[in-house]
Amino acid sequence: MSEQKSVSETAETTALMRAVACYETDVRIKGKDYLAYLFLAPERIRKLTSELYRNAVKDAARNGLYEYVIARTAYFDDLFVNAIFMNVPQIVLLGAGYDTRAYRYGNLPGETKVFEVDAPFTQNRKTEILKTSGVSYDKVVFVSADFEKDDLFGSLIKNGYSPSRKTLYIWEGLTMYLTPESVDATLSAIVSNSAAQSVLSFDYVNMHIDDESVIIRKDEVVRFGLDPSAMEEYIRSLGYHVKKNIDFEDMNRLYLTCKNGEIFGNIKTTMNFLEVNTVDSRQLITNQDY
């Protein structure tokens, strides 16, 4: 990430799908990321009002990726907002990319400090766009880090993060692109540098990925994944308690059920959301507990 020379195509594609989702007519499906369009090329922004163009974007997002992005954005939005309402002192967005939660929900009550961790190139472009667009980011702490080699918590602590304060970590759309060693190091570092009752949530590929089954997606390679039972066993071995392991059927029920009761589209089935907390927590913070 620190050697990144251009913005990830995956980050830009995700922003595009989030922007398109804002035009959905069903209130239960309609996307809430009204700032996503800011990170698109001008020609794409102009085309967003065209239904023909939006349908083309959906068609290009094969295997239920568009539906998955809608569900994933809504899921992590819920975690973020609930943490703020419960006065969780810190939220850390790992691999923040073009995440806009700190700006969309910046006026909510509370003193929660938000840290965005990402590669310098993406962060610099993001802050430039926010500044040009008049979006305030004064309350956000930007932390540059490479998950493959940097001291993540050393960088966080230098920027005001406190290991003794309860924290929500959101690790969205990234674990699959890291090596197993980097995932393991990051998960272990979170356990070692987190207060009791801290919560981590991330999405992951729900099948084992090895050197013979890597998936190349243009500018990124899928390197990490585990089947759900193996993931739960693995995460427990690192010192976490599994609270939720959400599969595509749960996503359909929670985030893709239309007003008429029908399921919106056919979501990607190879992804899960995992919500965990440290094993010494006495009161678990969950999406329902906030």
N, C-alpha and C positions, 0 to 999 in steps of 0.2 A: 504493500500500500504506500509506503513512503517513497518508493521508486516510481510511482504512478506518474505517467507523462501526459495522460489525457483522462477525461472523465469516463468512468465505466459505462459501457453501452447498456448494461443491465440497469444501472441507476436511471439513465435517461428513459429507457423503455418503461420502467416502473412508473416514473413521473407521468409519462404519456397515458398509461392506462388509468392512473388515478385521476388525471384530468378528464378523460373520456367518461369515467364513472360518474362525474358530477352532472352529466347530462341525462342520466337514467331517470325515468319518470316515476317509478315506484319508490315511495318514500323509504321503504325498508331496504332498498338496494342502492339508492342514490349515494354516491361518494360524498364525503365531507371535506376532502382535501382541496379546498377552493384556491389554494396557493400553488398547487402542483404545476399549473400551466406556466408559471414564471420560469421554470427551468427548461422549457422547450425552445427549440429553434423558432425564430419568428414565423417561418412559413408554416410550421405545424400549429402554432397558436392561431394563425389566420384560418386554418382549415377546421378547427375544432367545432365551429358552428355548423359545419356540414354534416348532416346525418350520414351521407354516403361515405365520407371520410371516416367518421367514427365507427361505422360498421366494418370498414376495411381494417381498421386497427383491431377490432375484436376478432375478425376472421384470421388475422395474422398471428394472434395470440393463441396458438394451437394447444390442444390437450388440456383445455380448461384453465389456462394461465390467467386469463382476464378475470374469471370468476374467483380464482384463488387470490389475486391481488385485492379484489374487493373485500373478501372475507378477512384476509390478513391485516389489511389496513384498519378495518373496523375492530378487530380483536385487540390490536395493540393500542388503538385509540382508547378503547375502554379501560385497559390497564393504566394508561397514562393519566386519564382524567380521574379515575377512581383514586389513584395514588395522591393526586393533588388535593382532592376533597378530604382525604384522610390525613393530610398534612405530613406525608412521607417527606423527610427532609431533603432527600437527594434522588434524582433520576439520572441514570447514566444510559445514554444511547450509544451502543457499541456498533461502529460502522454506520454512522447516522445517514450518510449519503444526502439525499434530498428530503429527508424527514422534515415535516413542517409542524409537528405537534407543539413544540415550544412556542410557536408564533400564532398558531390557530387557537390555542388555549392559554395564551399568555396573560389574559385578563381574568382568569379564574382566581378566586381568593386563595390565600396561603403564601407561604414563604419557601416553597420547594425550589431548590437550586437544580438547574438542568445542565448536565455536561454532555456535549456532543463529541464523540471520539471518531476520528476518521483520518484519511490521508490528507496531507497539506494541499495537494492540487484540487481535490474536490471541495475542501473547506474554503479555499480562497475564492474559487468560482462561485460557491454558494453565497458567501458574504458579500461579494461584489454585486450579485443579482439582488439580494435582499436590500442592500443599500440603495441601488439604482431604483428599485421598486418602492422604496419608502417603507419597508417592513423593518420594524425595530428588532434588533437582536441583542440589546444591551443586557438582558437578564440571562443570556446563554453563555456558558463557558466552553470555548472551543479547545479541544485537546488533540494534538497531532500524534498519531501513533501507528506503527506497523505491527499488526497482530502476529506476524511471522517472526519478528525478532526484537521488538522494543519491549521495555519494561512498562507495561500498561499502567500498573498502579503507581509506579514511580512518577510517571507523567501526570496521572490524575491528582496525586497528592501535592505535587508542585503547583497545581492549578486550583487548589482549595478543597479537593475532595477529602472527606474525613472517614477513615475506616470504622470509626466508632459510632457512626450515625446510620440509622436504618435507610436502606436504599432499594429502589426498584431498578433492575437492569433490563433493558430491552435490547435484544440481539437479533435484529430482523434482517432476513435475506442474506446472511453472510456465512453461516457455519459450513454450508455445502461447498464453498469455494476455498476453504482453508484446508491445510494438511491435517490429518488426525493428530499429529504432534502439537500443532498450534491450537487446535480445539481443546486438547487435553490441558495444555499449559494455561490457556485462558480460563477454563472452568476451575482449575486448581487455584489460580490466582484470585478468582472471585471469592471462593470459599475462605481463603487465607486472609482476605482483606475486607471482609464484610461483617457488619454487626448482626446480632441475632434478629431474626424476623425479616431479614432482607430477602427479596424475591428476584429470581431470574426467570425470564421467559424468552424462548427463541423458537424459530421454526427450523425444521431439519428434513432431509430426504429420508423417507421411512424404508430404506432398503440398504443393505450393506454395499459400500463402494470400496473397491480395491483397485490395484494398478491395472487389472485387466478389464475393469468395468467403468473407468472414468468416462465422464460425459463432457464433450467439448461444446460450449455454447459461445461461439464467436470469440469474444474477448476474454472469456472466463472458462475455467475447467471445474467441473463438479468433482471434488476429491473426497468428500466425507459424507457418510450416511450410515445409518444402522436401522434394523427393523425395530419396531416399537418396544418389544420385550427386551431386546438386547440394549436398547437405549436406556430403558429404566434401570436395568441391572448396572450398566456402566455409570450412570449418573449417581446412583446410590453409593457406588464404590468410591466416589470422589467426595462424599460427605454432604449430599443433598437428600431432601425428602421430596418425592414426586407427588405433586398435588393434582395436576391435570395432564393428560396426554390426549390431545384433541385430534381426531382424524377427520377425513373429508365428510363423513356423514354428520359428525357434530358441527362442522363448519356450515354445511347445508342447513341444518336445523336452526343454528344460532344466527347466521348472517346472510343466508341466501334464500330464505323463505319469503315469497312475495305476499302482498296483502291478501291475495285470493287463495293462499295456501300452497300454491305451486312452487317448485324449486326453480330458481333462476339458473338456467344453463347447466352445463356438466363440468363441475369443478375438477381441477387437477387432483388426482388421487394419490400421488406419490409424495405428498408433503404432510407433515404433522406440526402442531404447536405443542410445545412442552412448557409447563409452568412448575417451577420447583422452588424450594426454600431450604435453608440450612437445617441440619438435623437437630440442632439444639434450640430451635425456635419453639416457644411455648404457645404463641398465638400466631397462626398462619395468616399471612396477607394473601387474599385471593381476590379474584374479580368480584365475588359475591360478598366478601368480608369487608371491603373498603367502605 
